[in-house]
Every structure is written in C-alpha cells, then in structure tokens.
Amino acid sequence: MDIKNLRKNYNLGSIDFTDINSNPIAFFSHWFKEALEKEDREVNAFVLSTVNIDNIPSSRVVLLKNIEEKGFVFFTNYNSSKAKDIEINKHVSMNFYWPKLERQVRIVGFAKKISEQESNNYFKNRPRESQIGAVISSQSKEIDLDFNFQELIDKLNHQDTIKKPVHWGGFFVSPIKIEFWQGKPSRLHDRLAYELIDGNWIYKRFSP
Ligand SMILES: Cc1cc2nc3c(=O)[nH]c(=O)nc-3n(C[C@H](O)[C@H](O)[C@H](O)COP(=O)(O)O)c2cc1C
C-alpha cells in the first residue's frame, strides 16, 4: 500500500465570491440538490460529531432527513451514545463530503429533540423493516456476540402496525456556523464560512 502517494487534483469548480447567497441554509440546499444529481452514494449521509461528559468527541455517520428554513433534522435512538452526549452537551458538528463535486460542508450547531408528533409523522412513513429495527434495537448497548434478532422480529411481525417506540425520534440542529469548501487546483481551495452573530449570518472567506 502506497498511501503517501495517494493524491487527487481538484478542478471541478469554484465558489463565486462576487455573488454570495446571504442565507447559508439556502446555499446548502442548492449544493445538496447538485449533490443529488451528481453523487451516486448516499448524498444525505453525514458525519455527526458529539462530545461526551468527559469532553471526549465521537463521530459517526447518520442520515439527514430534512432541511428546514432554520436547520437540519436527523433521526436516531434517544438512548444511544450520541443522544446521551447531546443531553449533556447540545453542541454538535455535522460534516458532509461530496467527492464527485469535490465539496465539503461543515456545520456547527445546537441539537434539540423534535416533537413527538413530528417524530411520529416521520416514523409512520418509514419502511416496515426500518420501523421494526427501531423497536427492537437498543442502539449503543452491548449485546451477546451470538445475539439473534429473529425472534424479536417474528414477534413484531404479527402486529398490523408498528408503533414508534418512545426512545426513537428526531433531532433538529440549529446551525451557528456553516462552512462551504470547494476543492481547487494546487490545494488553493475555496472556503466560504458563515457565522450567526446576533441573529444575522455574517460570511467570510478563509485561506485554504
Ligand atoms: C450510511 C450510514 C447511515 C446511518 N444512518 C443512521 C441514522 O440515520 N441514524 C442513526 O441513529 N444511526 C445511523 N447510522 C449508524 C451510526 O453510524 C451509529 O453506528 C449508530 O447511530 C450508533 O452510534 P452511537 O453509539 O454513537 O450513538 C448510520 C450508519 C451508516 C454507515
């Protein structure tokens, strides 16, 4: 393996600093649409980082499920490690990487649970097997190496409708920083960073 010689030149695009969208969430939606057209992997997959009670960070992939006017929604198990981290420290970081566009978006924000009603509405529209998965998985808990989920699946399969468990639902992330990165030749990448200051989005360009 010759990892040190793995490198790629970025040359697909640039950020137009003469025509900046004053709303970074609208700009994110624009990039997201372009990613939907160009990427073939899960465009809505992002790395979510949280920090636990001992200040130790932890990252994992989750799926973005909604872009709203003021922020972003993902779903998880409220008893999971990430949810426990958020209970103690609501600061989270989200990272999207769209390699076919040579783009990265970094978001810092505050996460809070969405309403039971909103989580129910989303849960009802999930495929049945995902609903069953949410009911039977005690996410982030240790289980026996030979644990078999089939018995639990069979039990639930007798039910007509699967009810959302109370321990499952969404988080809404209100962003306070959003940075857009576009790869450029010679590692002179474009970086456009927005920060929410006194309720207004201020943007700045940063050196790569
Ligand atoms: C492509 C992909 C998508 C995922 N989507 C989710 C998701 O939307 N929600 C979720 O809770 N976990 C999702 N996971 C699993 C998480 O990465 C993680 O394993 C799990 O949530 C437990 O994390 P925690 O113990 O840090 O809370 C996904 C993993 C991958 C690789």
The ligand as a Tripos MOL2 file, in Angstrom:
@<TRIPOS>MOLECULE
LIG
   31    33     1     0     0
SMALL
NO_CHARGES

@<TRIPOS>ATOM
      1 C1        -24.6020    5.1280    5.8570 C.3       1 LIG1
      2 C2        -24.9980    5.1020    7.3180 C.ar      1 LIG1
      3 C3        -26.1820    5.7100    7.7080 C.ar      1 LIG1
      4 C4        -26.5550    5.7110    9.0480 C.ar      1 LIG1
      5 N1        -27.6780    6.3910    9.4280 N.ar      1 LIG1
      6 C5        -28.0080    6.4640   10.7280 C.ar      1 LIG1
      7 C6        -29.0960    7.2800   11.1480 C.ar      1 LIG1
      8 O1        -29.7530    7.9790   10.3580 O.2       1 LIG1
      9 N2        -29.3940    7.2970   12.4720 N.ar      1 LIG1
     10 C7        -28.6780    6.5810   13.3870 C.ar      1 LIG1
     11 O2        -29.0060    6.6370   14.5740 O.2       1 LIG1
     12 N3        -27.6240    5.8210   13.0320 N.ar      1 LIG1
     13 C8        -27.2640    5.7570   11.7240 C.ar      1 LIG1
     14 N4        -26.1720    5.0150   11.3390 N.ar      1 LIG1
     15 C9        -25.4340    4.2460   12.3740 C.3       1 LIG1
     16 C10       -24.4790    5.1900   13.1360 C.3       1 LIG1
     17 O3        -23.3330    5.4610   12.3680 O.3       1 LIG1
     18 C11       -24.0520    4.6080   14.5020 C.3       1 LIG1
     19 O4        -23.4630    3.3450   14.3160 O.3       1 LIG1
     20 C12       -25.2200    4.4360   15.4650 C.3       1 LIG1
     21 O5        -26.1240    5.5090   15.3640 O.3       1 LIG1
     22 C13       -24.7380    4.3360   16.9260 C.3       1 LIG1
     23 O6        -23.9990    5.4860   17.2360 O.3       1 LIG1
     24 P1        -23.7200    5.9480   18.7520 P.3       1 LIG1
     25 O7        -23.4640    4.6920   19.5420 O.co2     1 LIG1
     26 O8        -22.5150    6.8260   18.6570 O.co2     1 LIG1
     27 O9        -24.9310    6.6840   19.2230 O.co2     1 LIG1
     28 C14       -25.7580    5.0280   10.0160 C.ar      1 LIG1
     29 C15       -24.5510    4.4370    9.6060 C.ar      1 LIG1
     30 C16       -24.1810    4.4930    8.2810 C.ar      1 LIG1
     31 C17       -22.8510    3.9000    7.8850 C.3       1 LIG1
@<TRIPOS>BOND
     1     1     2 1
     2     2     3 ar
     3     2    30 ar
     4     3     4 ar
     5     4     5 ar
     6     4    28 ar
     7     5     6 ar
     8     6     7 ar
     9     6    13 1
    10     7     8 2
    11     7     9 ar
    12     9    10 ar
    13    10    11 2
    14    10    12 ar
    15    12    13 ar
    16    13    14 ar
    17    14    15 1
    18    14    28 ar
    19    15    16 1
    20    16    17 1
    21    16    18 1
    22    18    19 1
    23    18    20 1
    24    20    21 1
    25    20    22 1
    26    22    23 1
    27    23    24 1
    28    24    25 2
    29    24    26 1
    30    24    27 1
    31    28    29 ar
    32    29    30 ar
    33    30    31 1
@<TRIPOS>SUBSTRUCTURE
     1 LIG1         1 GROUP 0 **** ****
